[in-house]
Amino acid sequence: MFLNELWAEQEEFIGKEITVHGWIRNHRPQKEFGFIDFSDGTAFKHLQIVYDAKNPNFLEIQALHNGAAILVSGVLQKSEGKNQDVELKAKTVQLLGDCPLDYPLQPKKHSREFLREIAYLRPRTNLFQAVFRIRSIAAMAIHEYFQQNGFVYFHAPILTASDCEGAGEMFQVTTLPLDKLKGEVDYKKDFFGKPTSLTVSGQLQAETFATAFAKTYTFGPTFRAENSNTKTHASEFWMIEPEMAFVDLNGNMDVMESLLKYVVKSCLEKAADEYTFLDQFVEKGLKEKLEKLLNSSFTRITHEEAITLLKKADVKWEFEPQYGEDIAKEHEKYLTEYFDGPVFITDWPKDIKAFYMKQNEDGKTVAAVDLEVPGAGELMGGSQREESYEKLLKRMKELEMNIDELDWYLNLRKYGTCVHSGFGLGFERLLIYLTGVENIRDVIPYPRTPGSCEY
Amino acid sequence: MFLNELWAEQEEFIGKEITVHGWIRNHRPQKEFGFIDFSDGTAFKHLQIVYDAKNPNFLEIQALHNGAAILVSGVLQKSEGKNQDVELKAKTVQLLGDCPLDYPLQPKKHSREFLREIAYLRPRTNLFQAVFRIRSIAAMAIHEYFQQNGFVYFHAPILTASDCEGAGEMFQVTTLPLDKLKGEVDYKKDFFGKPTSLTVSGQLQAETFATAFAKTYTFGPTFRAENSNTKTHASEFWMIEPEMAFVDLNGNMDVMESLLKYVVKSCLEKAADEYTFLDQFVEKGLKEKLEKLLNSSFTRITHEEAITLLKKADVKWEFEPQYGEDIAKEHEKYLTEYFDGPVFITDWPKDIKAFYMKQNEDGKTVAAVDLEVPGAGELMGGSQREESYEKLLKRMKELEMNIDELDWYLNLRKYGTCVHSGFGLGFERLLIYLTGVENIRDVIPYPRTPGSCEY
């Protein structure tokens, strides 16, 4: 049986014979008996296996290595030890797959840098058992939230011939033989007959689903060929992008808030053991931070109000807050501390925001929103989308965009246009917040960053 | 309110005033009254709106176009019509976004080829409302099945520097300026410092998670740069790839069978209206086909047994069945008809299967399995994986594979190796089966095929 099945009905199995298969995480043989810290990876909680000299193959068991795969039968019994409630008294222990003594994952503390180098083994450690299980639970919670609320899951295309959000930072995709190119490129001979890239966002296509199903969301990989080597940038990451017809900026914020709370609640409930570990060894106060979020009411202020507040603050800023300009990390931090909780900042200067955002009547701002969360900074960003064909066209012309290429996007404003809104949530940024792990390389199984594409 | 909320508690709202926003799917104005076939896309079932000459802006309402977005308030009442149980007696009808008379989606039958050309509008039609909602429901069912059974969701990397499954059919990814290449390529200057492609499968990486979490699954996009213009090939498609430690070929088949049944059951339950439509207009007998599957026991035979059976059959084959060789579509069809249900074919000739499959003792076959389903052909394929380091290494050398590049994969057989198995399910092939739509281009929102990368 698997450990997740055992732990789900632990009391039922006490006094009964069970058989488990899994790996030796740590083996402590003594003279007359021994302990095996055992896990099959289906639950964070390990099982302690005890054996003694009465066992016919005692010497063989004593010789088992850390990392080996074993099959164990025995009786589950209440433990006398302090930290385990039950243990498995082994009758037979059978070696399935040995593990050499130079196994890189010995039961001691390894640095995260070292573990990144053996990324294919690190999911076997406590830290990454916790992180990647929470990744899985959080992904499921996101699907649950949207499906329970009537959203249709939309698989946005990954390959795209459109470059509306900044061609410079996109990866090119081709089947042309690079070593035979001679200064000129005939894209008619390429696989799709034109230049093609990896998507940076599925939002524009998601809007076509929002104007058909009213409520839709993407959850898929996106790519950025940005040469940033920071703790929060990866070249390949997963994004969640909901789009909703007949929902304005306020409704958008309602969904952002309830989604975040749903995911946090789900993780705390389903990964209790993982959180006990992370709270103790990774981020002290992690659980309290997340529980506090669940009970927070999220503040809503405009960008202008935020700047006024920052200017009034008795703080010596590195970057002076300015009306009409972006805000810095130090400002985000001040605001979430000032309001002691998450803050929605709305109605941003239009020149620092994207072309598709709804233009406010003041002619200066757009109906954009960023969600700032204590300890995470900007976690989500979204806007009401411009629903006027004329205003959107004018803005695209001002920005010298390729109108022909996006005629279908403009047409959504011609064929039964409506108020609609959406936002984006970077899944890995959320995971950094949810797990307390600081580096994006440690929340992605096989991270891709400039110069690094291993496994 | 949204229609999915209305239909969920329809009886509660009869006699009450409600407000809805959505689109006119079909408008039939009469002299003294009119009917609007209305939908907001959150449910397959439309709402009929009735209005009459007593309405103060009767003339304005009469002039509303198909495709326009409207806001309607009125009282929900039992309908006298034949096909609707309730209708909305409009008090006010407000135009939100008009739609011109040349709107491509008029309420008449359009060919699927025409609808592919306006792929951004086709989700508004009944057919694609059904298909893409079932796509969403099926995706959710897959996640539910695995999460309920203790599998960890694994995001396999999309960008990969490994080419173990056939470099010729992979898309290259680069940030090198193609128009400046001069016959030589210095990959050190490329984004990742080496040649990089789009993944064709996440299986090998998923095995690293299986040997850490025991049970894992991928669900993500994969790519094939194959120049196939068929009804069942796309260049970008989504795959589900579970991997399970301590599970052999039989256990693998158990999961394949119960997963498929879970997904079918979930779709039939959650998309009842959609299935009534598809059964009537797309594939006669679709519901019966799916219900029959739920009650089928899946046959298990070996490849050798299958060939013997085919050779004995009184059929004139286009391709003569041969021991040691692959089987053709006509053979698959015969076998599923012979057994009147799904058939697992196991233990395939090793030379036509992948390097990582477990070598059987006969030296000729591997512990592979294909699932053949009536009306769908091969729907899933999998195997027990070779767990012996020596055997796997020998096979890779025979096939002249790059051993160094896959040392991490080989090492899984060194560090606590165990019996493990997995399979792959092409999501779009499943959807073709689930919806009765024959062309893969019609089950993907924005399909990518050779020469075609639109939107």
Interface residues (C-beta under 8 A of the other chain):
Chain A: F2 N4 E5 H21 G22 W23 I24 D40 G41 T42 G67 A68 A69 L96 G97 D98 C99 P100 Y103 L105 Y120 L121 P123 R124 F128 Q129 F132 R133 R135 S136 A139 M140 H143 Q147 G150 V152 Y153 F154 H155 A156 P157 I158 L159 T160 A161 S162 F171 Q172 V173 T174 T175 L176 L178 D179 K180 L181 K182 G183 E184 V185 F191 F192 G193 K194 T196 L198 Q205 T208 F209 T211 A212 F213 A214 K215 G220 P221 F223 A225 N227 S235 E236 W238 A245 F246 E387 W408 N411 L412 R413 K414 Y415 G416 T417 C418 V419 I444 P445 Y446 R448 P450 G451 S452 C453 E454 Y455
Chain B: F2 N4 E5 H21 G22 W23 I24 D40 G41 T42 G67 A68 A69 L96 G97 D98 C99 P100 Y103 L105 Y120 L121 P123 R124 F128 Q129 F132 R133 R135 S136 A139 M140 H143 Q147 G150 V152 Y153 F154 H155 A156 P157 I158 L159 T160 A161 S162 F171 Q172 V173 T174 T175 L176 L178 D179 K180 L181 K182 G183 E184 V185 F191 F192 G193 K194 T196 L198 Q205 T208 F209 T211 A212 F213 A214 K215 G220 P221 F223 A225 N227 S235 E236 W238 A245 F246 E387 W408 N411 L412 R413 K414 Y415 G416 T417 C418 V419 I444 P445 Y446 R448 P450 G451 S452 C453 E454 Y455
